[in-house]
Amino acid sequence: MAKAAKTAEPKARAKKPGPAPPMPIARVWEFFETYTRDLRADDFQRVFTRETPEAWQFFARAIKPEELARLPWHIRAAEYTRRAFLAFTLRLSPARRAIYGIALLMALVGLLKLFIGVKLMRIPIVPGVFSIGVPGLAWPDGAMWLAGGFLVLNLLILLEVADRLTLKKDLEVAREIQQAMLPREIYAATGIEAFGVTRPANTVGGDLYDVLRRPDGLIVFALGDVAGKGSPAALLMALVVAMLRALVDEGLEPGELATRLNVQVSRHAPGSRFVTMVVGLYDPDSGGLVYVNAGQNPPLLRRASGAFERLTEGGMALGMFDQSVYTAGRLTLDPGDVLVLYSDGVTEAENMSGVAFDEGGLQIVIGQHWWQDLNTLGTSVLRAVEAHAAGAKIADDLTVLAVRRPVPLPLVQA
């Protein structure tokens, strides 16, 4: 029995967990290889020889050296540093600027707490033979490493902010070009008034609208929404506008126009991108309207009587299937009727409680402003959406295109 106990004891001891084995050298090397992937010596050198000077010039271009030339050198250096610091930090948002200032203050307090005092430092004149002592600031070992790391992190922040601001400037130019592609004024002619307004969620957006007169006098109007936001959607939006205008010149009916657009979007857009769109062909003499709704939110037709109708006839969104077939709907706009086309960002905008603006909210705004000029109607919709959001971020582009058949003025007999 004792022998059995003695035999079992080594087995029990063998089950005790030992110390964790050290990380294999292979895993350390794998991490190093992953972290330094694609790093080249010329890339590392370019950070200091080109990118850093360019970033500095970006922030310091507002500083005029001639204004400081007459100041004493120490005052000139302090003033130059102050202006350069403000040129950089004022490009940050107020909240981020405050956080950055707090970080600088915390780093300064930390260095002051590590400061030991002043001590005599030996500077060799002839190494190993003769040196002199000069007073210098004393810090504990490692303090300079911390200060150096903090300065390098600030250099990276400087480079990143400069890159982002340069990109933002480019996007603002792209926004101006994009806005110039869309009609900005009220379109008014015999039998029709139309006005569109858009507000991107970001600097540039993927919504589009257009109003075009064909040589035969018929009016083509369209509102579309490219899937996604930002630069990719904006590039596809510009392509779709160009294709739409080219196809309108061929005098196509809405069904055929949607079919041709669908083929072109399927060919030239990435597989993950598609476009929802409403295209209408309007006869200003008779008020007749032929339309196709390709996956877009149904436009709302507010009759002069106060009744609402939804335009739903059409088919799939453009670019989803290259063989899609589109069915055209037909109706007549009577004098005083207003047709409102809109992107899904309008009805899907949510407030802080997660409640969407929805189609009901849009009908209320249309009912309040349908009789006013279309500029007021369109901008009132956007303002109502923003008021509904009440501080919540509007995550999608907002676009409205309003079309009205005006009431003819009575003839005045002489």
Rosetta blueprint (number, residue, H / E / L):
1 M L
2 A H
3 K H
4 A H
5 A H
6 K H
7 T H
8 A H
9 E H
10 P H
11 K H
12 A H
13 R H
14 A H
15 K L
16 K L
17 P L
18 G L
19 P L
20 A L
21 P L
22 P L
23 M L
24 P L
25 I H
26 A H
27 R H
28 V H
29 W H
30 E H
31 F H
32 F H
33 E H
34 T H
35 Y H
36 T L
37 R L
38 D L
39 L L
40 R L
41 A H
42 D H
43 D H
44 F H
45 Q H
46 R H
47 V H
48 F H
49 T H
50 R H
51 E H
52 T H
53 P H
54 E H
55 A H
56 W H
57 Q H
58 F H
59 F H
60 A H
61 R L
62 A L
63 I L
64 K L
65 P H
66 E H
67 E H
68 L H
69 A L
70 R L
71 L L
72 P L
73 W H
74 H H
75 I H
76 R H
77 A H
78 A H
79 E H
80 Y H
81 T H
82 R H
83 R H
84 A H
85 F H
86 L H
87 A H
88 F H
89 T H
90 L L
91 R L
92 L L
93 S L
94 P H
95 A H
96 R H
97 R H
98 A H
99 I H
100 Y H
101 G H
102 I H
103 A H
104 L H
105 L H
106 M H
107 A H
108 L H
109 V H
110 G H
111 L H
112 L H
113 K H
114 L H
115 F L
116 I L
117 G E
118 V E
119 K E
120 L E
121 M E
122 R E
123 I E
124 P E
125 I E
126 V E
127 P L
128 G L
129 V L
130 F E
131 S E
132 I E
133 G E
134 V E
135 P E
136 G E
137 L E
138 A E
139 W L
140 P L
141 D L
142 G L
143 A H
144 M H
145 W H
146 L H
147 A H
148 G H
149 G H
150 F H
151 L H
152 V H
153 L H
154 N H
155 L H
156 L H
157 I H
158 L H
159 L H
160 E H
161 V H
162 A H
163 D H
164 R H
165 L H
166 T H
167 L H
168 K H
169 K H
170 D H
171 L H
172 E H
173 V H
174 A H
175 R H
176 E H
177 I H
178 Q H
179 Q H
180 A H
181 M H
182 L L
183 P L
184 R L
185 E L
186 I L
187 Y E
188 A E
189 A E
190 T L
191 G L
192 I E
193 E E
194 A E
195 F E
196 G E
197 V E
198 T E
199 R E
200 P L
201 A L
202 N L
203 T L
204 V L
205 G L
206 G L
207 D E
208 L E
209 Y E
210 D E
211 V E
212 L E
213 R E
214 R L
215 P L
216 D L
217 G L
218 L L
219 I E
220 V E
221 F E
222 A E
223 L E
224 G E
225 D E
226 V E
227 A L
228 G L
229 K L
230 G H
231 S H
232 P H
233 A H
234 A H
235 L H
236 L H
237 M H
238 A H
239 L H
240 V H
241 V H
242 A H
243 M H
244 L H
245 R H
246 A H
247 L H
248 V H
249 D L
250 E L
251 G L
252 L L
253 E L
254 P H
255 G H
256 E H
257 L H
258 A H
259 T H
260 R H
261 L H
262 N H
263 V H
264 Q H
265 V H
266 S H
267 R H
268 H H
269 A L
270 P L
271 G L
272 S L
273 R L
274 F L
275 V E
276 T E
277 M E
278 V E
279 V E
280 G E
281 L E
282 Y E
283 D L
284 P L
285 D L
286 S L
287 G L
288 G E
289 L E
290 V E
291 Y E
292 V E
293 N E
294 A E
295 G L
296 Q L
297 N L
298 P L
299 P L
300 L E
301 L E
302 R E
303 R L
304 A L
305 S L
306 G L
307 A L
308 F E
309 E E
310 R E
311 L L
312 T L
313 E L
314 G E
315 G E
316 M L
317 A L
318 L E
319 G L
320 M L
321 F L
322 D L
323 Q L
324 S L
325 V L
326 Y L
327 T L
328 A L
329 G E
330 R E
331 L E
332 T E
333 L L
334 D L
335 P L
336 G L
337 D L
338 V E
339 L E
340 V E
341 L E
342 Y E
343 S L
344 D H
345 G H
346 V H
347 T H
348 E H
349 A L
350 E E
351 N L
352 M L
353 S L
354 G L
355 V L
356 A E
357 F L
358 D H
359 E H
360 G H
361 G H
362 L H
363 Q H
364 I H
365 V H
366 I H
367 G H
368 Q H
369 H H
370 W L
371 W L
372 Q L
373 D L
374 L H
375 N H
376 T H
377 L H
378 G H
379 T H
380 S H
381 V H
382 L H
383 R H
384 A H
385 V H
386 E H
387 A H
388 H H
389 A H
390 A L
391 G L
392 A L
393 K L
394 I L
395 A L
396 D L
397 D L
398 L E
399 T E
400 V E
401 L E
402 A E
403 V E
404 R E
405 R L
406 P L
407 V L
408 P L
409 L L
410 P L
411 L L
412 V L
413 Q L
414 A L
